């Protein structure tokens, strides 16, 4: 009976392959602990780098937010100044109109003056008081225009609009115009 040498040799080589495969698997598991020990510091470095990147991003976002807040505050201040300028321009326009009405009343009353001077004492007194009121309105209007111009020149974002519209002479000017025109009308009626 012949010994199957080739089969025996094949079996020994197969067993050697099995032993080699088991050893490699054991070495791989053992090396995994060594590789894990080497990965831990590397993972720490990666985590530190990520934290630094997130920190820089959050600082950049905070600076961007601060810059946007500053720009918004500047835009609001510019808007308040523009609204203040427009309020001043409207007030100046109103005061100029009052000046023109007072001047027109004075010039118109000069045309009537010759007839009213001959009418008697009552119309002359009413005409004189009317002229005084219209001259006072003209002066008050000019003074108020100067005050509004001064406030507009020194205005800043916190200046209230009432500083432009609530001047004493600006309030008195229309009342003087009304009183002057009323006295002129009374002089004509007398």
N, CA, C and O atoms as a DFTB+ gen file, in Angstrom:
760 C
 N C O
     1  1       0.827      -1.127       0.000
     2  2       0.000       0.000       0.000
     3  2       0.888       1.211       0.000
     4  3       1.840       1.356       0.767
     5  1       0.545       1.987      -0.828
     6  2       1.395       3.154      -1.041
     7  2       0.939       4.264      -0.118
     8  3      -0.261       4.456       0.083
     9  1       1.861       4.975       0.430
    10  2       1.578       6.087       1.346
    11  2       1.310       7.317       0.484
    12  3       2.109       7.678      -0.380
    13  1       0.224       7.920       0.725
    14  2      -0.097       9.109      -0.065
    15  2       0.707      10.321       0.398
    16  3       0.229      11.167       1.154
    17  1       1.885      10.366      -0.064
    18  2       2.806      11.426       0.332
    19  2       2.303      12.802      -0.101
    20  3       2.462      13.793       0.612
    21  1       1.750      12.834      -1.176
    22  2       1.304      14.146      -1.655
    23  2       0.147      14.670      -0.793
    24  3       0.051      15.870      -0.535
    25  1      -0.706      13.782      -0.361
    26  2      -1.808      14.217       0.482
    27  2      -1.301      14.625       1.850
    28  3      -1.761      15.617       2.417
    29  1      -0.351      13.861       2.387
    30  2       0.208      14.213       3.679
    31  2       0.929      15.566       3.602
    32  3       0.773      16.409       4.486
    33  1       1.687      15.756       2.582
    34  2       2.394      17.019       2.381
    35  2       1.392      18.154       2.217
    36  3       1.599      19.246       2.748
    37  1       0.343      17.914       1.510
    38  2      -0.699      18.932       1.311
    39  2      -1.378      19.236       2.646
    40  3      -1.673      20.402       2.909
    41  1      -1.639      18.244       3.500
    42  2      -2.273      18.454       4.796
    43  2      -1.389      19.260       5.721
    44  3      -1.869      20.144       6.431
    45  1      -0.058      18.953       5.717
    46  2       0.876      19.697       6.566
    47  2       0.942      21.153       6.120
    48  3       0.949      22.068       6.943
    49  1       0.988      21.349       4.837
    50  2       1.026      22.746       4.336
    51  2      -0.276      23.484       4.671
    52  3      -0.242      24.674       4.984
    53  1      -1.413      22.801       4.610
    54  2      -2.697      23.410       4.965
    55  2      -2.742      23.795       6.428
    56  3      -3.249      24.859       6.784
    57  1      -2.191      22.893       7.307
    58  2      -2.166      23.174       8.739
    59  2      -1.252      24.366       9.010
    60  3      -1.556      25.223       9.840
    61  1      -0.126      24.405       8.292
    62  2       0.778      25.539       8.460
    63  2       0.094      26.844       8.067
    64  3       0.293      27.865       8.726
    65  1      -0.704      26.829       7.009
    66  2      -1.438      28.035       6.588
    67  2      -2.464      28.453       7.642
    68  3      -2.646      29.643       7.897
    69  1      -3.136      27.469       8.255
    70  2      -4.124      27.769       9.280
    71  2      -3.433      28.427      10.484
    72  3      -3.920      29.423      11.019
    73  1      -2.277      27.849      10.908
    74  2      -1.544      28.398      12.050
    75  2      -1.067      29.818      11.733
    76  3      -1.164      30.716      12.569
    77  1      -0.560      30.005      10.532
    78  2      -0.090      31.335      10.123
    79  2      -1.245      32.344      10.131
    80  3      -1.061      33.476      10.578
    81  1      -2.418      31.961       9.653
    82  2      -3.581      32.862       9.626
    83  2      -4.014      33.228      11.031
    84  3      -4.369      34.378      11.290
    85  1      -3.989      32.257      11.950
    86  2      -4.377      32.525      13.333
    87  2      -3.376      33.469      13.980
    88  3      -3.761      34.395      14.695
    89  1      -2.076      33.233      13.727
    90  2      -1.054      34.118      14.302
    91  2      -1.189      35.552      13.777
    92  3      -1.062      36.506      14.545
    93  1      -1.440      35.705      12.496
    94  2      -1.581      37.051      11.924
    95  2      -2.788      37.758      12.528
    96  3      -2.735      38.959      12.791
    97  1      -3.863      37.030      12.747
    98  2      -5.040      37.636      13.339
    99  2      -4.743      38.059      14.774
   100  3      -5.189      39.126      15.194
   101  1      -4.016      37.272      15.524
   102  2      -3.647      37.604      16.903
   103  2      -2.717      38.811      16.922
   104  3      -2.862      39.698      17.763
   105  1      -1.774      38.844      16.006
   106  2      -0.855      39.972      15.928
   107  2      -1.611      41.239      15.554
   108  3      -1.328      42.316      16.078
   109  1      -2.573      41.106      14.646
   110  2      -3.347      42.273      14.232
   111  2      -4.159      42.821      15.391
   112  3      -4.250      44.039      15.549
   113  1      -4.748      41.963      16.201
   114  2      -5.506      42.422      17.366
   115  2      -4.564      43.052      18.376
   116  3      -4.895      44.082      18.962
   117  1      -3.404      42.462      18.591
   118  2      -2.418      43.032      19.512
   119  2      -1.866      44.346      19.016
   120  3      -1.649      45.261      19.811
   121  1      -1.632      44.466      17.715
   122  2      -1.146      45.720      17.142
   123  2      -2.225      46.796      17.194
   124  3      -1.908      47.984      17.257
   125  1      -3.487      46.401      17.168
   126  2      -4.580      47.373      17.263
   127  2      -4.472      48.165      18.537
   128  3      -4.739      49.367      18.526
   129  1      -4.096      47.555      19.622
   130  2      -3.892      48.295      20.867
   131  2      -2.746      49.268      20.726
   132  3      -2.823      50.363      21.284
   133  1      -1.699      48.937      20.019
   134  2      -0.570      49.836      19.799
   135  2      -0.958      50.965      18.879
   136  3      -0.564      52.112      19.092
   137  1      -1.728      50.649      17.857
   138  2      -2.174      51.679      16.935
   139  2      -3.163      52.599      17.639
   140  3      -3.130      53.809      17.419
   141  1      -4.048      52.053      18.487
   142  2      -5.001      52.869      19.249
   143  2      -4.280      53.819      20.179
   144  3      -4.700      54.961      20.362
   145  1      -3.176      53.338      20.774
   146  2      -2.403      54.219      21.652
   147  2      -1.755      55.340      20.847
   148  3      -1.521      56.428      21.374
   149  1      -1.467      55.084      19.588
   150  2      -0.870      56.111      18.755
   151  2      -1.950      57.050      18.182
   152  3      -1.668      58.212      17.890
   153  1      -3.167      56.550      18.026
   154  2      -4.254      57.363      17.483
   155  2      -4.798      58.348      18.506
   156  3      -5.305      59.403      18.125
   157  1      -4.709      58.035      19.793
   158  2      -5.263      58.912      20.833
   159  2      -4.616      60.292      20.817
   160  3      -5.351      61.280      20.827
   161  1      -3.290      60.429      20.792
   162  2      -2.720      61.780      20.713
   163  2      -3.061      62.474      19.398
   164  3      -3.262      63.687      19.351
   165  1      -3.121      61.671      18.324
   166  2      -3.481      62.251      17.032
   167  2      -4.921      62.764      17.056
   168  3      -5.222      63.829      16.517
   169  1      -5.800      61.992      17.686
   170  2      -7.189      62.430      17.822
   171  2      -7.262      63.686      18.685
   172  3      -8.063      64.578      18.403
   173  1      -6.448      63.771      19.721
   174  2      -6.417      64.974      20.558
   175  2      -5.971      66.192      19.772
   176  3      -6.504      67.287      19.952
   177  1      -4.995      66.002      18.903
   178  2      -4.518      67.108      18.072
   179  2      -5.616      67.556      17.117
   180  3      -5.830      68.751      16.914
   181  1      -6.321      66.565      16.523
   182  2      -7.404      66.906      15.588
   183  2      -8.523      67.640      16.321
   184  3      -9.053      68.628      15.813
   185  1      -8.885      67.162      17.513
   186  2      -9.939      67.817      18.290
   187  2      -9.505      69.227      18.675
   188  3     -10.310      70.157      18.615
   189  1      -8.247      69.397      19.070
   190  2      -7.737      70.739      19.402
   191  2      -7.777      71.668      18.206
   192  3      -8.120      72.843      18.335
   193  1      -7.424      71.141      17.035
   194  2      -7.467      71.962      15.823
   195  2      -8.900      72.355      15.484
   196  3      -9.162      73.489      15.085
   197  1      -9.828      71.410      15.646
   198  2     -11.232      71.729      15.386
   199  2     -11.756      72.765      16.370
   200  3     -12.491      73.672      15.980
   201  1     -11.385      72.639      17.642
   202  2     -11.819      73.637      18.631
   203  2     -11.271      75.016      18.286
   204  3     -11.979      76.018      18.392
   205  1     -10.017      75.063      17.877
   206  2      -9.407      76.340      17.498
   207  2     -10.112      76.942      16.284
   208  3     -10.354      78.148      16.231
   209  1     -10.440      76.092      15.311
   210  2     -11.139      76.584      14.120
   211  2     -12.522      77.103      14.487
   212  3     -12.938      78.153      13.997
   213  1     -13.242      76.376      15.347
   214  2     -14.567      76.835      15.773
   215  2     -14.457      78.109      16.600
   216  3     -15.309      78.992      16.495
   217  1     -13.428      78.210      17.409
   218  2     -13.219      79.413      18.206
   219  2     -12.960      80.617      17.297
   220  3     -13.506      81.699      17.512
   221  1     -12.118      80.414      16.280
   222  2     -11.856      81.512      15.336
   223  2     -13.118      81.895      14.587
   224  3     -13.379      83.077      14.364
   225  1     -13.906      80.892      14.196
   226  2     -15.151      81.192      13.493
   227  2     -16.119      81.955      14.391
   228  3     -16.769      82.899      13.942
   229  1     -16.217      81.555      15.647
   230  2     -17.133      82.266      16.541
   231  2     -16.638      83.682      16.798
   232  3     -17.449      84.603      16.891
   233  1     -15.323      83.882      16.916
   234  2     -14.785      85.237      17.086
   235  2     -15.041      86.074      15.841
   236  3     -15.385      87.252      15.934
   237  1     -14.872      85.456      14.677
   238  2     -15.122      86.175      13.426
   239  2     -16.599      86.549      13.317
   240  3     -16.935      87.659      12.905
   241  1     -17.477      85.616      13.687
   242  2     -18.908      85.918      13.646
   243  2     -19.268      87.016      14.645
   244  3     -20.107      87.868      14.352
   245  1     -18.645      87.003      15.814
   246  2     -18.907      88.045      16.801
   247  2     -18.434      89.405      16.298
   248  3     -19.124      90.408      16.479
   249  1     -17.266      89.442      15.670
   250  2     -16.774      90.702      15.091
   251  2     -17.692      91.174      13.967
   252  3     -17.962      92.368      13.841
   253  1     -18.164      90.246      13.158
   254  2     -19.080      90.603      12.067
   255  2     -20.392      91.150      12.630
   256  3     -20.939      92.125      12.114
   257  1     -20.890      90.515      13.687
   258  2     -22.129      90.983      14.324
   259  2     -21.924      92.378      14.904
   260  3     -22.796      93.237      14.780
   261  1     -20.777      92.606      15.535
   262  2     -20.471      93.921      16.098
   263  2     -20.367      94.977      14.996
   264  3     -20.850      96.099      15.154
   265  1     -19.737      94.609      13.885
   266  2     -19.604      95.546      12.768
   267  2     -20.981      95.893      12.197
   268  3     -21.245      97.051      11.874
   269  1     -21.855      94.895      12.074
   270  2     -23.206      95.152      11.571
   271  2     -23.989      96.035      12.532
   272  3     -24.738      96.910      12.098
   273  1     -23.822      95.812      13.847
   274  2     -24.494      96.668      14.824
   275  2     -24.001      98.108      14.723
   276  3     -24.791      99.047      14.814
   277  1     -22.690      98.279      14.535
   278  2     -22.134      99.629      14.382
   279  2     -22.663     100.300      13.117
   280  3     -23.012     101.480      13.136
   281  1     -22.722      99.551      12.026
   282  2     -23.248     100.116      10.774
   283  2     -24.715     100.489      10.923
   284  3     -25.145     101.523      10.414
   285  1     -25.493      99.651      11.620
   286  2     -26.904      99.947      11.833
   287  2     -27.052     101.209      12.674
   288  3     -27.903     102.050      12.384
   289  1     -26.227     101.350      13.721
   290  2     -26.293     102.549      14.563
   291  2     -25.929     103.802      13.767
   292  3     -26.562     104.846      13.923
   293  1     -24.894     103.694      12.902
   294  2     -24.531     104.836      12.063
   295  2     -25.655     105.177      11.080
   296  3     -25.941     106.350      10.842
   297  1     -26.281     104.160      10.519
   298  2     -27.380     104.407       9.576
   299  2     -28.567     105.062      10.287
   300  3     -29.205     105.959       9.736
   301  1     -28.862     104.611      11.516
   302  2     -29.958     105.230      12.267
   303  2     -29.639     106.683      12.613
   304  3     -30.514     107.546      12.544
   305  1     -28.388     106.951      12.986
   306  2     -28.000     108.331      13.294
   307  2     -28.092     109.203      12.046
   308  3     -28.536     110.348      12.118
   309  1     -27.673     108.663      10.907
   310  2     -27.768     109.424       9.658
   311  2     -29.228     109.683       9.297
   312  3     -29.564     110.761       8.807
   313  1     -30.094     108.707       9.535
   314  2     -31.521     108.894       9.260
   315  2     -32.112     109.961      10.176
   316  3     -32.886     110.807       9.727
   317  1     -31.747     109.923      11.464
   318  2     -32.249     110.951      12.384
   319  2     -31.778     112.342      11.962
   320  3     -32.550     113.299      12.016
   321  1     -30.510     112.461      11.542
   322  2     -30.013     113.755      11.073
   323  2     -30.741     114.211       9.817
   324  3     -31.042     115.396       9.671
   325  1     -31.027     113.286       8.911
   326  2     -31.745     113.651       7.689
   327  2     -33.166     114.109       8.009
   328  3     -33.647     115.089       7.439
   329  1     -33.836     113.402       8.920
   330  2     -35.182     113.825       9.319
   331  2     -35.151     115.180      10.015
   332  3     -36.053     115.998       9.833
   333  1     -34.113     115.414      10.812
   334  2     -33.960     116.710      11.474
   335  2     -33.721     117.813      10.450
   336  3     -34.256     118.913      10.580
   337  1     -32.916     117.516       9.432
   338  2     -32.654     118.499       8.375
   339  2     -33.949     118.817       7.622
   340  3     -34.227     119.979       7.327
   341  1     -34.733     117.789       7.315
   342  2     -35.993     118.021       6.615
   343  2     -36.967     118.831       7.461
   344  3     -37.676     119.695       6.944
   345  1     -37.001     118.551       8.764
   346  2     -37.857     119.337       9.667
   347  2     -37.410     120.799       9.674
   348  3     -38.241     121.706       9.642
   349  1     -36.109     121.021       9.717
   350  2     -35.587     122.394       9.684
   351  2     -35.923     123.098       8.382
   352  3     -36.281     124.276       8.384
   353  1     -35.809     122.384       7.269
   354  2     -36.155     122.991       5.971
   355  2     -37.641     123.354       5.911
   356  3     -37.997     124.416       5.399
   357  1     -38.502     122.487       6.426
   358  2     -39.942     122.805       6.449
   359  2     -40.217     124.023       7.327
   360  3     -41.014     124.888       6.964
   361  1     -39.552     124.087       8.487
   362  2     -39.754     125.230       9.384
   363  2     -39.248     126.511       8.736
   364  3     -39.895     127.553       8.843
   365  1     -38.108     126.450       8.068
   366  2     -37.609     127.639       7.362
   367  2     -38.578     128.061       6.256
   368  3     -38.817     129.253       6.063
   369  1     -39.126     127.106       5.545
   370  2     -40.110     127.433       4.502
   371  2     -41.341     128.108       5.093
   372  3     -41.848     129.082       4.537
   373  1     -41.821     127.588       6.227
   374  2     -42.990     128.190       6.885
   375  2     -42.678     129.617       7.331
   376  3     -43.505     130.512       7.161
   377  1     -41.490     129.834       7.900
   378  2     -41.129     131.172       8.369
   379  2     -40.938     132.145       7.201
   380  3     -41.279     133.322       7.311
   381  1     -40.402     131.661       6.102
   382  2     -40.262     132.527       4.911
   383  2     -41.624     132.917       4.354
   384  3     -41.830     134.050       3.921
   385  1     -42.555     131.962       4.371
   386  2     -43.909     132.272       3.919
   387  2     -44.543     133.331       4.827
   388  3     -45.215     134.242       4.343
   389  1     -44.332     133.212       6.134
   390  2     -44.855     134.234       7.056
   391  2     -44.227     135.588       6.773
   392  3     -44.907     136.612       6.841
   393  1     -42.944     135.605       6.459
   394  2     -42.282     136.872       6.121
   395  2     -42.899     137.489       4.880
   396  3     -43.133     138.697       4.829
   397  1     -43.160     136.662       3.885
   398  2     -43.751     137.196       2.641
   399  2     -45.172     137.704       2.875
   400  3     -45.567     138.724       2.311
   401  1     -45.943     136.996       3.707
   402  2     -47.308     137.450       4.003
   403  2     -47.264     138.778       4.754
   404  3     -48.043     139.684       4.457
   405  1     -46.367     138.896       5.715
   406  2     -46.259     140.155       6.475
   407  2     -45.820     141.289       5.559
   408  3     -46.351     142.395       5.650
   409  1     -44.854     141.027       4.677
   410  2     -44.387     142.052       3.754
   411  2     -45.482     142.443       2.765
   412  3     -45.660     143.620       2.452
   413  1     -46.217     141.436       2.275
   414  2     -47.322     141.741       1.349
   415  2     -48.405     142.558       2.055
   416  3     -48.987     143.462       1.457
   417  1     -48.677     142.246       3.320
   418  2     -49.659     143.019       4.083
   419  2     -49.211     144.456       4.263
   420  3     -50.014     145.383       4.157
   421  1     -47.905     144.642       4.540
   422  2     -47.387     146.007       4.684
   423  2     -47.490     146.786       3.378
   424  3     -47.957     147.925       3.359
   425  1     -47.049     146.160       2.285
   426  2     -47.085     146.854       0.994
   427  2     -48.516     147.139       0.549
   428  3     -48.803     148.201      -0.003
   429  1     -49.406     146.185       0.793
   430  2     -50.812     146.411       0.433
   431  2     -51.443     147.519       1.254
   432  3     -52.261     148.290       0.754
   433  1     -51.054     147.592       2.525
   434  2     -51.637     148.633       3.377
   435  2     -51.113     150.018       3.011
   436  3     -51.785     151.015       3.277
   437  1     -49.919     150.103       2.402
   438  2     -49.418     151.399       1.955
   439  2     -50.295     151.958       0.830
   440  3     -50.449     153.171       0.690
   441  1     -50.862     151.055       0.038
   442  2     -51.755     151.515      -1.033
   443  2     -53.044     152.103      -0.457
   444  3     -53.628     153.020      -1.034
   445  1     -53.481     151.567       0.685
   446  2     -54.710     152.049       1.301
   447  2     -54.473     153.219       2.265
   448  3     -55.417     153.863       2.725
   449  1     -53.215     153.474       2.555
   450  2     -52.885     154.439       3.612
   451  2     -53.396     155.845       3.302
   452  3     -53.876     156.531       4.204
   453  1     -53.304     156.282       2.069
   454  2     -53.718     157.659       1.765
   455  2     -55.211     157.849       2.024
   456  3     -55.619     158.898       2.524
   457  1     -56.016     156.868       1.697
   458  2     -57.456     156.999       1.960
   459  2     -57.781     156.885       3.432
   460  3     -58.696     157.549       3.919
   461  1     -57.037     156.043       4.154
   462  2     -57.316     155.830       5.575
   463  2     -56.820     156.992       6.438
   464  3     -57.364     157.229       7.517
   465  1     -55.805     157.716       5.983
   466  2     -55.278     158.827       6.768
   467  2     -56.283     159.977       6.831
   468  3     -56.313     160.728       7.806
   469  1     -57.080     160.109       5.820
   470  2     -58.059     161.197       5.804
   471  2     -59.349     160.818       6.499
   472  3     -60.209     161.672       6.716
   473  1     -59.504     159.519       6.863
   474  2     -60.768     159.038       7.409
   475  2     -60.981     159.451       8.861
   476  3     -62.132     159.598       9.272
   477  1     -59.987     159.634       9.616
   478  2     -60.186     160.000      11.018
   479  2     -59.159     159.328      11.909
   480  3     -58.236     158.659      11.445
   481  1     -59.356     159.534      13.240
   482  2     -58.383     158.993      14.189
   483  2     -58.481     157.481      14.350
   484  3     -57.440     156.833      14.457
   485  1     -59.640     156.897      14.372
   486  2     -59.834     155.449      14.578
   487  2     -59.125     154.616      13.510
   488  3     -58.355     153.715      13.842
   489  1     -59.375     154.908      12.239
   490  2     -58.689     154.128      11.200
   491  2     -57.186     154.343      11.209
   492  3     -56.421     153.421      10.926
   493  1     -56.752     155.581      11.541
   494  2     -55.306     155.824      11.585
   495  2     -54.641     155.021      12.706
   496  3     -53.566     154.455      12.507
   497  1     -55.263     154.969      13.865
   498  2     -54.713     154.188      14.987
   499  2     -54.693     152.706      14.628
   500  3     -53.700     152.025      14.885
   501  1     -55.769     152.197      14.040
   502  2     -55.836     150.777      13.647
   503  2     -54.774     150.480      12.586
   504  3     -54.139     149.426      12.619
   505  1     -54.580     151.419      11.637
   506  2     -53.559     151.242      10.611
   507  2     -52.167     151.218      11.241
   508  3     -51.338     150.384      10.877
   509  1     -51.904     152.123      12.180
   510  2     -50.599     152.158      12.854
   511  2     -50.345     150.889      13.665
   512  3     -49.243     150.341      13.631
   513  1     -51.364     150.419      14.398
   514  2     -51.207     149.182      15.179
   515  2     -51.004     147.999      14.231
   516  3     -50.201     147.112      14.521
   517  1     -51.712     147.973      13.114
   518  2     -51.553     146.900      12.118
   519  2     -50.144     146.890      11.549
   520  3     -49.532     145.834      11.393
   521  1     -49.633     148.089      11.238
   522  2     -48.262     148.158      10.719
   523  2     -47.259     147.666      11.766
   524  3     -46.328     146.931      11.435
   525  1     -47.444     148.063      13.013
   526  2     -46.551     147.601      14.087
   527  2     -46.598     146.082      14.228
   528  3     -45.562     145.439      14.399
   529  1     -47.799     145.512      14.155
   530  2     -47.922     144.045      14.265
   531  2     -47.242     143.352      13.089
   532  3     -46.554     142.348      13.271
   533  1     -47.433     143.888      11.879
   534  2     -46.812     143.262      10.708
   535  2     -45.298     143.415      10.734
   536  3     -44.579     142.492      10.354
   537  1     -44.800     144.577      11.182
   538  2     -43.347     144.743      11.324
   539  2     -42.794     143.801      12.398
   540  3     -41.714     143.231      12.240
   541  1     -43.548     143.646      13.489
   542  2     -43.148     142.698      14.535
   543  2     -43.133     141.263      14.019
   544  3     -42.248     140.483      14.369
   545  1     -44.127     140.913      13.175
   546  2     -44.167     139.570      12.585
   547  2     -42.980     139.359      11.659
   548  3     -42.376     138.287      11.640
   549  1     -42.652     140.396      10.891
   550  2     -41.501     140.295       9.985
   551  2     -40.209     140.114      10.785
   552  3     -39.379     139.273      10.441
   553  1     -40.041     140.892      11.835
   554  2     -38.842     140.768      12.674
   555  2     -38.802     139.406      13.375
   556  3     -37.750     138.769      13.422
   557  1     -39.929     138.959      13.914
   558  2     -39.979     137.663      14.599
   559  2     -39.657     136.526      13.636
   560  3     -38.981     135.564      14.001
   561  1     -40.138     136.644      12.420
   562  2     -39.864     135.609      11.425
   563  2     -38.383     135.553      11.078
   564  3     -37.812     134.469      10.958
   565  1     -37.759     136.717      10.915
   566  2     -36.318     136.737      10.616
   567  2     -35.497     136.185      11.777
   568  3     -34.541     135.441      11.563
   569  1     -35.865     136.545      12.999
   570  2     -35.148     136.032      14.176
   571  2     -35.323     134.519      14.289
   572  3     -34.368     133.801      14.587
   573  1     -36.550     134.034      14.049
   574  2     -36.803     132.589      14.113
   575  2     -36.023     131.848      13.035
   576  3     -35.537     130.743      13.276
   577  1     -35.897     132.443      11.844
   578  2     -35.102     131.803      10.786
   579  2     -33.638     131.684      11.211
   580  3     -32.983     130.674      10.953
   581  1     -33.140     132.730      11.865
   582  2     -31.753     132.680      12.346
   583  2     -31.589     131.614      13.424
   584  3     -30.580     130.910      13.444
   585  1     -32.564     131.485      14.320
   586  2     -32.494     130.468      15.373
   587  2     -32.526     129.059      14.777
   588  3     -31.766     128.187      15.197
   589  1     -33.399     128.843      13.808
   590  2     -33.486     127.528      13.168
   591  2     -32.181     127.209      12.439
   592  3     -31.698     126.078      12.494
   593  1     -31.618     128.196      11.764
   594  2     -30.342     127.985      11.088
   595  2     -29.223     127.650      12.062
   596  3     -28.376     126.806      11.767
   597  1     -29.212     128.304      13.224
   598  2     -28.196     128.022      14.232
   599  2     -28.354     126.605      14.776
   600  3     -27.370     125.883      14.937
   601  1     -29.588     126.211      15.056
   602  2     -29.822     124.854      15.576
   603  2     -29.441     123.817      14.526
   604  3     -28.856     122.785      14.856
   605  1     -29.767     124.083      13.265
   606  2     -29.426     123.123      12.200
   607  2     -27.914     123.005      12.029
   608  3     -27.408     121.926      11.720
   609  1     -27.200     124.094      12.225
   610  2     -25.742     124.061      12.059
   611  2     -25.067     123.273      13.174
   612  3     -24.028     122.651      12.952
   613  1     -25.642     123.294      14.357
   614  2     -25.028     122.586      15.488
   615  2     -25.758     121.294      15.821
   616  3     -25.487     120.689      16.858
   617  1     -26.663     120.863      14.978
   618  2     -27.481     119.682      15.266
   619  2     -26.646     118.410      15.213
   620  3     -25.689     118.293      14.447
   621  1     -27.039     117.478      16.044
   622  2     -26.451     116.137      16.026
   623  2     -27.607     115.143      16.110
   624  3     -28.769     115.549      16.141
   625  1     -27.304     113.856      16.146
   626  2     -28.344     112.826      16.072
   627  2     -29.307     112.869      17.255
   628  3     -30.440     112.404      17.135
   629  1     -28.888     113.410      18.381
   630  2     -29.746     113.441      19.573
   631  2     -30.530     114.744      19.716
   632  3     -31.268     114.905      20.688
   633  1     -30.390     115.671      18.780
   634  2     -31.110     116.941      18.856
   635  2     -32.593     116.691      18.602
   636  3     -32.949     116.106      17.579
   637  1     -33.464     117.124      19.513
   638  2     -34.897     116.928      19.284
   639  2     -35.418     117.896      18.222
   640  3     -34.923     119.015      18.087
   641  1     -36.415     117.451      17.479
   642  2     -37.001     118.290      16.426
   643  2     -37.702     119.508      17.020
   644  3     -37.875     120.517      16.336
   645  1     -38.105     119.422      18.280
   646  2     -38.786     120.561      18.907
   647  2     -37.863     121.764      19.052
   648  3     -38.338     122.894      19.166
   649  1     -36.542     121.539      19.049
   650  2     -35.618     122.678      19.081
   651  2     -35.756     123.529      17.816
   652  3     -35.460     124.723      17.836
   653  1     -36.199     122.925      16.734
   654  2     -36.374     123.658      15.480
   655  2     -37.762     124.286      15.378
   656  3     -37.902     125.400      14.872
   657  1     -38.766     123.593      15.846
   658  2     -40.138     124.041      15.594
   659  2     -40.748     124.846      16.731
   660  3     -41.747     125.532      16.517
   661  1     -40.183     124.786      17.928
   662  2     -40.799     125.444      19.082
   663  2     -40.032     126.666      19.547
   664  3     -39.878     126.873      20.750
   665  1     -39.549     127.481      18.621
   666  2     -38.881     128.715      19.034
   667  2     -39.949     129.753      19.388
   668  3     -41.024     129.775      18.789
   669  1     -39.651     130.596      20.347
   670  2     -40.632     131.600      20.787
   671  2     -41.017     132.543      19.652
   672  3     -42.191     132.854      19.452
   673  1     -40.007     132.988      18.918
   674  2     -40.304     133.938      17.836
   675  2     -41.016     133.232      16.680
   676  3     -41.818     133.850      15.980
   677  1     -40.731     131.952      16.475
   678  2     -41.424     131.204      15.431
   679  2     -42.889     130.996      15.760
   680  3     -43.730     130.926      14.864
   681  1     -43.194     130.897      17.051
   682  2     -44.587     130.768      17.485
   683  2     -45.287     132.121      17.450
   684  3     -46.474     132.199      17.136
   685  1     -44.555     133.185      17.771
   686  2     -45.168     134.521      17.823
   687  2     -45.417     135.111      16.441
   688  3     -46.349     135.897      16.269
   689  1     -44.607     134.751      15.460
   690  2     -44.711     135.363      14.127
   691  2     -46.088     135.192      13.486
   692  3     -46.639     136.189      13.020
   693  1     -46.676     134.006      13.431
   694  2     -47.998     133.916      12.789
   695  2     -49.083     134.679      13.545
   696  3     -50.010     135.209      12.933
   697  1     -48.969     134.735      14.886
   698  2     -49.960     135.487      15.644
   699  2     -49.844     136.978      15.365
   700  3     -50.852     137.683      15.309
   701  1     -48.621     137.459      15.191
   702  2     -48.434     138.878      14.843
   703  2     -48.984     139.171      13.449
   704  3     -49.566     140.233      13.226
   705  1     -48.805     138.241      12.511
   706  2     -49.356     138.427      11.160
   707  2     -50.876     138.494      11.230
   708  3     -51.496     139.370      10.626
   709  1     -51.470     137.568      11.967
   710  2     -52.938     137.547      12.086
   711  2     -53.430     138.841      12.740
   712  3     -54.399     139.444      12.279
   713  1     -52.763     139.262      13.806
   714  2     -53.183     140.494      14.490
   715  2     -53.011     141.707      13.584
   716  3     -53.885     142.574      13.545
   717  1     -51.912     141.783      12.862
   718  2     -51.671     142.912      11.957
   719  2     -52.705     142.960      10.830
   720  3     -53.226     144.031      10.517
   721  1     -53.004     141.825      10.226
   722  2     -54.005     141.813       9.156
   723  2     -55.395     142.121       9.693
   724  3     -56.201     142.758       9.013
   725  1     -55.676     141.669      10.910
   726  2     -56.975     141.988      11.528
   727  2     -57.097     143.488      11.790
   728  3     -58.160     144.075      11.586
   729  1     -56.012     144.100      12.240
   730  2     -56.059     145.556      12.484
   731  2     -56.195     146.337      11.186
   732  3     -56.881     147.358      11.144
   733  1     -55.546     145.862      10.125
   734  2     -55.704     146.520       8.826
   735  2     -57.138     146.388       8.329
   736  3     -57.705     147.336       7.786
   737  1     -57.723     145.202       8.520
   738  2     -59.122     145.012       8.115
   739  2     -60.027     145.911       8.949
   740  3     -60.985     146.477       8.423
   741  1     -59.739     146.052      10.238
   742  2     -60.530     146.948      11.080
   743  2     -60.396     148.384      10.636
   744  3     -61.375     149.131      10.649
   745  1     -59.193     148.788      10.239
   746  2     -58.966     150.155       9.759
   747  2     -59.770     150.422       8.488
   748  3     -60.316     151.510       8.304
   749  1     -59.836     149.419       7.615
   750  2     -60.592     149.593       6.372
   751  2     -62.090     149.691       6.688
   752  3     -62.809     150.479       6.073
   753  1     -62.548     148.890       7.647
   754  2     -63.983     148.898       7.983
   755  2     -64.392     150.178       8.725
   756  3     -65.539     150.613       8.617
   757  1     -63.481     150.770       9.462
   758  2     -63.822     151.985      10.194
   759  2     -63.822     153.154       9.231
   760  3     -64.084     154.287       9.634
